[in-house]
Amino acid sequence: MSTNIVKDILRDGKVAVGTTCGLRDPVAQLADSGFDFILFDTQHQPIDIKQLQPQIQAMKGKRAVPIVRVGANDAALICYALDIGAKGIVIPLVNSRQEAINAVSYCKYPPDGIRSGVMSAAEFWGGPFKGFREYAETANKGILVMPQIETLEAVNHLDQILSVPGIDVALLGPLDLSVTMGMPEDYGNPKYQEALDKIVTGCRKAGVAPGSWFIPGEPDPNKFIAKGFRLFTLGWTRYLVPAIKNGLASIKR
């Protein structure tokens, strides 16, 4: 039985598409709407990780998996997000190999990392398990580790970062990268596009999926996929009004 559909999709060489949600969004419905993952942001949104527990609980048994962006590359923040059911962790501002090593270590139980153990989190990974060892092995294999590549420093150190075992997705931070390159939101700039190409090439070489928080510039998912990216989010509200209009149009009244 699969424990993380996003891992399965990426392993098969396909594209994973998710959306972002907050505390008041209809997460249970969106998690079964066709999205592969729901991404919760505790770095830039006024959300504490503890507040996400009801939202993540509502996703149990649904298609999409919960992914949490923590506020920092911090063992305690990552541990709590995983303990309440996150199946992927986005770690912001990973700029070096050592920071990538730390990120992976914080996400994994020993011997693969230093995550503190708790059996209550096992409910999110299937089972029943014979004991902690079996559960920990399942969780370690299933958790998505997603360091963000969002500075020029990270791009320059990309090969070193991606050489760390256990990284699943190198997640572009489109806006921050453009800012650190001195071209805020100038996503069409040839130098910016060169940086994106470097990320895709580096990921292919390392066997890591290139992803992005959102599609920078022209929001054409198919063009972004053609560029080589294999994971990104789309805002779910963009589909809301057309769906309502189509539904109402089918009513004979």
C-alpha positions in Angstrom: 0.0 0.0 0.0 1.3 3.4 -1.0 1.9 5.8 1.9 2.8 8.9 -0.2 1.3 9.4 -3.6 3.7 12.3 -4.4 6.7 10.0 -3.9 5.0 7.5 -6.2 4.3 10.1 -8.9 7.9 11.5 -8.9 9.4 8.0 -8.8 7.4 7.2 -12.0 8.8 10.3 -13.7 5.5 12.1 -13.7 4.4 15.5 -12.5 2.8 16.3 -9.1 0.5 19.2 -8.8 -0.7 20.6 -5.5 -2.3 23.7 -4.0 -1.8 25.9 -1.0 -4.3 26.2 1.9 -4.8 28.1 5.1 -6.8 27.4 8.3 -10.2 28.4 6.8 -9.9 26.7 3.4 -12.0 23.5 2.6 -9.1 21.2 3.0 -11.1 17.9 3.2 -12.8 18.6 -0.1 -9.7 19.9 -1.9 -7.7 16.8 -0.8 -10.1 14.7 -2.8 -10.4 17.0 -5.8 -7.5 15.7 -7.8 -4.6 17.7 -6.3 -1.7 15.5 -5.3 -0.7 17.5 -2.2 -1.8 20.4 0.0 0.9 22.7 1.0 0.6 24.7 4.3 2.9 27.7 4.9 4.0 28.5 8.4 6.9 30.6 7.3 5.1 33.6 5.7 1.5 33.0 6.9 0.3 33.8 10.4 -0.1 30.1 11.2 1.4 28.1 14.0 2.2 24.5 13.2 0.0 23.4 16.1 -3.0 25.0 14.5 -2.6 22.7 11.5 -3.5 19.6 13.3 -7.3 19.7 12.5 -6.6 20.4 8.8 -4.1 17.6 8.5 -6.4 15.2 10.4 -9.2 16.1 7.9 -7.0 14.8 5.1 -6.6 11.3 6.4 -7.8 8.8 3.8 -7.8 11.4 1.0 -5.8 11.4 -2.2 -3.6 14.4 -1.5 -0.9 14.4 1.1 -0.1 17.2 3.6 3.1 19.1 3.2 4.2 21.8 5.6 6.7 24.6 5.0 8.4 25.2 8.4 9.6 28.6 9.4 13.3 27.6 9.6 15.6 24.7 9.3 14.9 23.7 12.9 14.7 20.2 14.4 11.9 21.0 16.7 9.7 22.7 14.1 10.2 19.8 11.7 9.5 17.2 14.3 6.2 18.7 15.4 5.0 19.1 11.8 5.8 15.4 11.1 4.2 14.3 14.4 0.9 15.9 13.5 0.8 14.1 10.2 2.8 16.0 7.6 4.2 13.7 4.9 6.5 16.3 3.4 8.6 19.1 4.8 9.6 22.2 2.9 12.8 23.7 4.5 13.4 27.4 3.6 16.7 29.0 2.7 18.9 25.9 2.3 22.2 27.4 1.0 24.9 24.8 1.7 25.6 21.1 1.9 25.7 21.2 5.7 22.3 22.9 5.9 20.9 20.2 3.5 22.5 17.5 5.7 20.7 19.0 8.8 17.4 19.2 7.0 17.4 15.5 6.0 18.6 14.5 9.5 15.8 16.4 11.2 13.2 14.6 9.0 14.4 11.1 9.6 14.4 8.7 12.5 17.6 7.1 13.5 19.8 5.6 12.0 19.0 7.9 9.1 18.6 11.0 11.2 17.9 12.5 14.6 14.1 12.9 14.7 12.7 12.2 18.1 10.4 9.2 18.2 6.7 9.0 19.0 4.3 6.1 18.1 1.3 8.4 17.9 2.4 9.6 14.5 2.3 6.0 13.2 -1.4 6.4 12.4 -0.6 8.5 9.4 1.5 5.8 7.8 -0.8 2.8 7.6 0.0 -0.2 9.8 -0.6 -1.9 12.0 3.1 -2.0 12.7 4.9 -4.7 14.7 6.7 -2.0 16.6 8.5 1.3 16.4 11.3 0.0 14.2 8.8 -1.0 11.4 6.9 2.2 11.6 10.1 4.3 11.6 11.4 2.5 8.5 8.1 3.2 6.8 8.1 6.9 7.7 11.7 7.4 6.7 11.0 6.0 3.3 7.7 7.9 2.8 8.6 11.4 4.0 9.3 14.0 1.3 12.3 16.2 2.1 12.1 19.4 0.1 14.9 22.0 0.7 14.1 25.3 -1.0 16.5 26.7 -3.5 15.7 30.4 -3.3 19.0 32.4 -3.3 21.8 32.9 -5.7 24.1 31.3 -3.1 21.9 28.1 -3.2 22.1 28.0 -7.0 25.9 28.4 -6.8 26.1 25.5 -4.3 23.4 23.4 -6.0 25.5 20.3 -6.8 26.8 20.2 -3.2 23.3 20.5 -1.8 21.8 17.9 -4.0 24.7 15.5 -3.3 23.1 14.9 0.2 21.3 11.5 0.3 17.6 11.7 1.2 16.6 14.8 -0.7 13.5 14.2 -2.9 12.6 17.7 -4.3 14.7 20.8 -4.8 11.9 23.4 -4.5 12.5 26.7 -6.2 11.5 29.8 -4.3 10.8 32.0 -7.3 10.4 35.4 -5.8 13.3 35.2 -3.3 15.6 33.9 -6.0 14.7 36.9 -8.3 15.4 39.3 -5.4 18.8 37.8 -4.5 19.7 38.0 -8.2 18.9 41.7 -8.2 16.0 41.4 -10.5 12.8 41.3 -8.4 9.9 39.5 -10.2 11.8 39.8 -13.5 11.1 36.2 -14.3 11.6 36.5 -18.0 15.1 37.8 -17.6 17.6 35.5 -19.4 19.8 35.3 -16.4 16.9 34.2 -14.3 15.9 31.6 -16.8 19.5 30.4 -16.9 19.3 29.8 -13.1 16.1 27.8 -13.6 17.8 25.7 -16.3 20.7 25.1 -14.0 18.4 23.9 -11.2 16.7 21.5 -13.6 20.0 20.2 -15.0 21.4 19.8 -11.5 18.4 17.9 -10.3 18.5 15.5 -13.3 22.1 14.8 -12.6 21.4 14.1 -8.9 18.2 12.1 -9.4 16.2 14.8 -7.5 12.9 16.2 -8.8 12.9 19.9 -9.6 9.9 21.7 -8.2 8.6 25.2 -7.5 6.5 26.9 -4.9 4.5 28.5 -7.8 5.0 29.0 -11.5 7.0 32.2 -12.0 6.1 34.5 -14.8 3.7 33.2 -17.4 1.4 30.8 -15.5 1.3 28.1 -18.2 1.7 24.7 -16.4 2.5 22.9 -19.6 5.3 25.2 -20.6 6.7 24.9 -17.1 6.6 21.1 -17.3 8.3 21.3 -20.7 11.1 23.3 -19.1 11.7 20.3 -16.8 9.9 21.0 -13.6 8.0 18.1 -12.0 6.2 19.6 -9.0 4.4 22.9 -8.4 1.3 24.4 -6.9 -1.7 26.1 -8.5 -4.1 28.3 -6.7 -7.4 26.4 -6.3 -9.6 29.5 -6.4 -8.7 29.9 -10.1 -11.0 26.9 -10.8 -13.8 27.8 -8.4 -15.8 30.4 -10.4 -15.6 28.5 -13.8 -16.8 25.4 -12.0 -19.7 27.2 -10.4 -20.7 28.8 -13.7 -20.6 25.5 -15.5 -22.6 23.8 -12.8 -25.3 26.5 -12.8 -25.4 26.6 -16.6 -26.4 22.9 -16.7 -29.5 23.6 -14.7 -32.7 24.0 -16.7 -34.5 26.9 -15.2 
